[in-house]
Amino acid sequence: MDTKNITHTSAVSSDTQNTSTALGKLIRRPEAGSLLGLLAVFVFFALAAGEIFLMPAGYSSWLNIAAEIGIIALPVGLLMIAGELDISVGAIIPASSLTVAIISGHYGAPEYIGIAAGLGVGLLIGFINGVLVNRTGVPSLIITIATMFGVMGLTLGLTVWLVGSTGVAIVPSETTTYLLGQFIGGMFQITIFWWIAFVVAIFYLLHISPYGNWIYALGGDRISARNAGIPTAGLTTSLFMLSGFCSAFVGVSQVLVYQSAQVLGGQAFIFNSIMCVVIGGVLLTGGAGSVIGIVLGTITFAMVNQGIYFTDIDPNMGSIIIGALLLIAVMANDKFRQLALSYSNKKKK
């Protein structure tokens, strides 16, 4: 037998085995279900909507939505990995927007003061959430629902008292618009680039820095994490403050993009952000998830949310598709997690 043929056959067999191993590892990744869902949704709307979905106008429609929801979904995902939940994001967005609009729009203070105050509102509410969760022992779901209604009431009352209406307008300067409120090419919000920056920063926090292991440990077993020396109380408060800051950032960017703020804005972000996180493979029980998965889940949600308008399908069907997608994602996440665990146990043996 020819030695060259033997060598070639052996090399082909080795390459096939390596490809199979790589594919197996990919399938067992927690983001695998999210990636498959994203590809399926993209192909569906590319076929159903035609060329317009694949043109810049189509991309901008769902990227603009993904950027705003994505900035909030990232810290919400970290909290869910840590075994917590933040419902108050829907109240922080209008509170921060109106803070900027009232201070810099109604009273005419410098915009940097209004923006700093708006971001400060988010940090303060996040700090209050964290302290209450740590000191009361009440589940974060209940705590953040309570703060949500409290902030909504304060926002409404103070806005009507100070301005005399439930909406406030603002005309941002050229510099502020350039940094936070412009549309690039008349279609793509500058927020998309801020979203990318947040993704990079939070990816480093969760997957590279030591704090990432602390977050996973906190979601796996809070008591064991505390016994291991992890500052669970401080970490919990920091995560809620990060969630508050990101929500406030979206509120600030919205008021500069749309040049007005309303008391009732931001309510849709509560469940939309959670859906993005769950579709992205983060377990509701905590202790598992990734930033890449959250990004994929956010893009998938945004595609469904906006892609439906490019087709002949009744727009009301979009909610049905998102609901079905959420249910499938939860089941898929559990299945891929079982595959990952079984693979890990086989390697140990």
Stockholm file with secondary structure:
# STOCKHOLM 1.0

chainA/1-349         MDTKNITHTSAVSSDTQNTSTALGKLIRRPEAGSLLGLLAVFVFFALAAGEIFLMPAGYSSWLNIAAEIGIIALPVGLLMIAGELDISVGAIIPASSLTVAIISGHYGAPEYIGIAAGLGVGLLIGFINGVLVNRTGVPSLIITIATMFGVMGLTLGLTVWLVGSTGVAIVPSETTTYLLGQFIGGMFQITIFWWIAFVVAIFYLLHISPYGNWIYALGGDRISARNAGIPTAGLTTSLFMLSGFCSAFVGVSQVLVYQSAQVLGGQAFIFNSIMCVVIGGVLLTGGAGSVIGIVLGTITFAMVNQGIYFTDIDPNMGSIIIGALLLIAVMANDKFRQLALSYSNKKKK
#=GR chainA/1-349 SS CCHHHHHHHHHHHHHHHHHHHHHHHHHTSTTHHHHHHHHHHHHHHHHHHGGGGGSHHHHHHHHHHHHHHHHHHHHHHHHHHTTCCCCTHHHHHHHHHHHHIIIIIISCCCHHHHHHHHHHHHHHHHHHHHHHHHHHCCCHHHHHHHHHHHHHHHHHHHHHHHHSSSEEECCCCHHHIIIIICEETTTEETHHHHHHHHHHHHHHHHHTSHHHHHHHHHHHCHHHHHHTTCCHHHHHHHHHHHHHHHHHHHHHHHHHHHSEEETTTTTTHHHHHHHHHHHTTCCTTSSCCCHHHHHHHHHHHHHHHHHGGGSSSCTTHHHHHHHHHHHHHHHHHHHHHHHHHHHHHHHHC
#=GC SS_cons         CCHHHHHHHHHHHHHHHHHHHHHHHHHTSTTHHHHHHHHHHHHHHHHHHGGGGGSHHHHHHHHHHHHHHHHHHHHHHHHHHTTCCCCTHHHHHHHHHHHHIIIIIISCCCHHHHHHHHHHHHHHHHHHHHHHHHHHCCCHHHHHHHHHHHHHHHHHHHHHHHHSSSEEECCCCHHHIIIIICEETTTEETHHHHHHHHHHHHHHHHHTSHHHHHHHHHHHCHHHHHHTTCCHHHHHHHHHHHHHHHHHHHHHHHHHHHSEEETTTTTTHHHHHHHHHHHTTCCTTSSCCCHHHHHHHHHHHHHHHHHGGGSSSCTTHHHHHHHHHHHHHHHHHHHHHHHHHHHHHHHHC
//
